[in-house]
């Protein structure tokens, strides 16, 4: 079995959260220190850390830091809980599409609501944040195991955006499947979409694959269809930021296009995501909120201040799109794989009653 690196994008120091600044990769490995919940909120908004599972873990630690701040100035438990609600609401505004954020915040809020004194709440919040972090790594490794079982001994896999250790607490979801297959000594070659406009594929996925020694080709987003037509792609594995009850999936912009191309060329198209990415409160992808980001991400080259568009160019910059469940061959979770997902299969898989 091949050895793999233990890459982590965050470190908890007890009174601070250290985040690997993903805006600086692949050129520089630089850590940012967050000492307050507002530091954490800004880090999520500014994409110091990104990826749905990683955002959830980071937000959990943000609540912990916020609670420690509040404990020093709240007069009593009631004021503490009232102010803690503001902390949670602030963190909830950072990224609207990734449901893991709200899932983690809900877990932290339940501890605050149930607590009877500040000291116990602080201890319980830190313990819960650590649990969320370690559970994410464990779930990702299980996703990797189930995903690797789907793959043959020789695969050429196309992936989009970054879904590796950097997008999670460690190991990764879609890239975790690739990592697990490579660890099992399968013959794996990865085609990496650069993923405009923020270049998470070119900067982050390529960097992770380089760390592991996994063979890869970096391609521009608009090359993917051509390589499918040439028969050079055997399957596609991507991550997810939110999955509706019927299996419709929000992921990085460009994912929907890949799913259409995969369907046209008869190529399996898989989603890899933990169960926390499912949002059973919404029935279809039409209800998923899509984040719009700054026009600057498109009109400026990410790695420099060079403007690449006319000064008065009008810009649309949705960060995500929604892939209909009909285009998805299977959703790989830590509990197993849901093949050809739809509402009935997902309800049965998660034992959800009507």
Long-range contacts (C-beta under 8 A, 24 or more apart in sequence): 1-183, 1-184, 1-185, 2-182, 2-183, 2-184, 2-185, 3-183, 4-179, 4-182, 4-183, 4-212, 5-211, 5-212, 6-165, 6-170, 7-164, 7-165, 7-166, 7-170, 7-208, 7-211, 8-165, 8-169, 8-170, 9-49, 9-51, 9-54, 9-165, 9-166, 9-167, 9-168, 9-169, 9-170, 10-49, 10-54, 10-57, 10-58, 10-61, 10-133, 10-169, 12-61, 12-129, 12-130, 12-133, 14-126, 15-68, 16-65, 17-58, 17-61, 17-62, 17-65, 19-43, 19-48, 19-49, 19-58, 20-49, 20-166, 21-48, 22-47, 22-48, 22-49, 22-50, 22-166, 22-203, 22-204, 23-47, 23-48, 25-166, 25-203, 25-204, 25-207, 26-203, 26-204, 26-206, 26-207, 26-210, 27-303, 34-61, 34-62, 34-65, 35-65, 36-65, 36-66, 36-69, 37-62, 37-63, 37-65, 37-66, 37-69, 37-87, 37-90, 37-91, 38-90, 39-65, 40-65, 40-91, 41-90, 41-91, 41-93, 41-94, 44-91, 44-94, 44-95, 44-101, 45-94, 45-95, 47-198, 50-162, 50-167, 50-200, 51-162, 51-163, 51-166, 51-167, 51-168, 51-239, 52-98, 52-99, 52-100, 52-101, 52-167, 52-239, 52-240, 52-241, 52-242, 52-273, 52-277, 53-100, 53-136, 53-140, 53-167, 53-168, 53-169, 53-173, 53-274, 53-276, 53-277, 54-166, 54-167, 54-168, 54-169, 55-94, 55-95, 55-98, 55-100, 55-101, 56-98, 56-100, 56-101, 56-103, 56-104, 56-132, 56-136, 56-276, 57-104, 57-129, 57-132, 57-133, 57-136, 57-168, 57-169, 59-91, 59-94, 59-101, 59-104, 59-105, 59-108, 60-104, 60-105, 60-107, 60-108, 60-128, 60-129, 60-132, 60-133, 61-129, 61-133, 62-87, 62-91, 63-87, 63-88, 63-91, 63-105, 63-108, 63-109, 63-112, 63-125, 63-129, 64-108, 64-122, 64-125, 64-126, 64-129, 66-91, 67-112, 67-121, 67-122, 67-125, 68-122, 71-118, 71-119, 71-122, 74-118, 77-115, 77-116, 77-117, 77-118, 80-118, 80-121, 81-112, 81-113, 81-115, 84-109, 84-112, 85-109, 88-112, 95-291, 96-289, 96-291, 97-241, 97-242, 97-250, 97-288, 97-289, 97-290, 97-291, 97-319, 97-320, 98-241, 98-242, 99-241, 99-242, 99-243, 99-276, 99-277, 99-278, 99-279, 100-241, 100-274, 100-276, 100-277, 103-276, 104-132, 104-276, 107-132, 132-169, 133-169, 134-169, 136-168, 136-169, 136-170, 136-274, 137-168, 137-169, 137-170, 137-171, 138-334, 139-274, 139-275, 139-276, 139-334, 140-168, 140-169, 140-170, 140-171, 140-172, 140-173, 140-176, 140-274, 140-334, 141-171, 141-176, 141-180, 142-334, 142-335, 143-173, 143-176, 143-177, 143-272, 143-273, 143-274, 143-332, 143-333, 143-334, 144-171, 144-172, 144-176, 144-177, 144-179, 144-180, 144-181, 145-180, 146-332, 146-333, 146-334, 146-336, 146-337, 147-174, 147-176, 147-177, 147-180, 147-181, 147-237, 147-270, 147-272, 147-332, 147-337, 148-177, 148-180, 148-181, 148-184, 148-186, 150-177, 150-268, 150-270, 150-330, 150-332, 150-337, 151-177, 151-181, 151-186, 151-188, 151-235, 152-186, 152-234, 153-186, 153-187, 154-186, 154-187, 154-234, 155-181, 155-186, 155-187, 155-188, 155-189, 155-234, 155-235, 156-189, 156-190, 156-191, 156-232, 156-233, 156-234, 156-235, 157-188, 157-189, 157-190, 157-191, 157-233, 157-234, 157-235, 157-236, 157-237, 158-190, 158-191, 158-193, 158-224, 158-227, 158-228, 158-233, 158-235, 158-236, 158-237, 158-258, 159-190, 159-191, 159-192, 159-193, 159-201, 159-205, 159-236, 159-237, 159-238, 160-193, 160-195, 160-201, 160-236, 160-238, 160-251, 160-252, 160-254, 160-255, 160-258, 161-193, 161-195, 161-200, 161-201, 161-205, 161-238, 161-239, 161-251, 161-252, 161-254, 161-255, 162-195, 162-200, 162-201, 162-203, 162-204, 162-205, 162-208, 163-205, 163-238, 163-239, 163-272, 164-204, 164-205, 164-208, 165-208, 166-204, 166-208, 167-204, 167-239, 172-208, 173-239, 173-240, 173-272, 173-273, 173-274, 174-237, 174-238, 174-239, 174-270, 174-271, 174-272, 175-205, 175-208, 175-209, 176-272, 177-237, 177-270, 177-272, 177-332, 178-214, 178-237, 179-212, 179-214, 182-212, 182-214, 188-214, 188-215, 189-215, 189-216, 189-217, 190-214, 190-215, 190-216, 190-217, 191-216, 191-217, 191-219, 191-224, 191-227, 191-232, 191-233, 192-216, 192-217, 192-218, 192-219, 193-219, 193-220, 193-221, 193-224, 193-254, 193-258, 194-218, 194-219, 194-220, 194-221, 195-221, 195-252, 195-254, 196-220, 196-221, 196-254, 196-298, 197-297, 197-298, 197-302, 197-317, 198-297, 198-302, 199-302, 199-303, 200-252, 203-302, 221-254, 224-257, 224-258, 224-261, 225-261, 228-261, 228-262, 228-264, 228-265, 228-267, 229-265, 233-265, 233-267, 234-267, 234-268, 235-267, 235-268, 235-269, 235-270, 236-262, 236-267, 236-268, 236-269, 236-270, 237-270, 237-271, 237-272, 237-332, 238-269, 238-270, 238-271, 238-272, 239-271, 239-272, 239-273, 240-271, 240-272, 240-273, 240-277, 240-331, 241-277, 241-320, 242-277, 242-279, 242-288, 243-271, 243-273, 243-277, 243-278, 243-279, 243-331, 244-279, 244-282, 244-283, 244-284, 244-285, 244-287, 244-288, 245-278, 245-279, 245-280, 245-282, 245-283, 245-284, 245-343, 245-346, 245-347, 246-283, 246-284, 246-285, 246-325, 246-341, 246-342, 246-343, 246-346, 247-325, 247-328, 247-331, 247-338, 247-341, 247-342, 247-343, 247-345, 247-346, 248-284, 248-285, 248-286, 248-288, 248-322, 248-323, 248-324, 248-325, 249-273, 249-285, 249-322, 249-323, 249-325, 249-328, 249-331, 250-285, 250-288, 250-290, 250-320, 250-321, 250-322, 250-323, 251-320, 251-321, 251-323, 252-319, 252-320, 252-321, 253-318, 253-319, 253-320, 253-321, 254-321, 255-320, 255-321, 255-323, 256-321, 256-322, 256-323, 256-327, 257-321, 259-323, 259-324, 259-327, 259-328, 260-327, 262-327, 263-327, 268-329, 268-330, 269-323, 269-327, 269-328, 269-329, 270-328, 270-329, 270-330, 270-331, 270-332, 271-323, 271-328, 271-330, 271-331, 271-332, 272-331, 272-332, 273-331, 273-332, 273-333, 274-333, 274-334, 275-333, 275-334, 275-335, 275-350, 278-346, 278-350, 280-350, 280-352, 283-343, 285-322, 285-323, 285-324, 286-322, 288-320, 288-322, 290-318, 290-319, 290-320, 290-321, 290-322, 291-318, 291-319, 291-320, 292-316, 292-317, 292-318, 292-319, 293-317, 293-318, 293-319
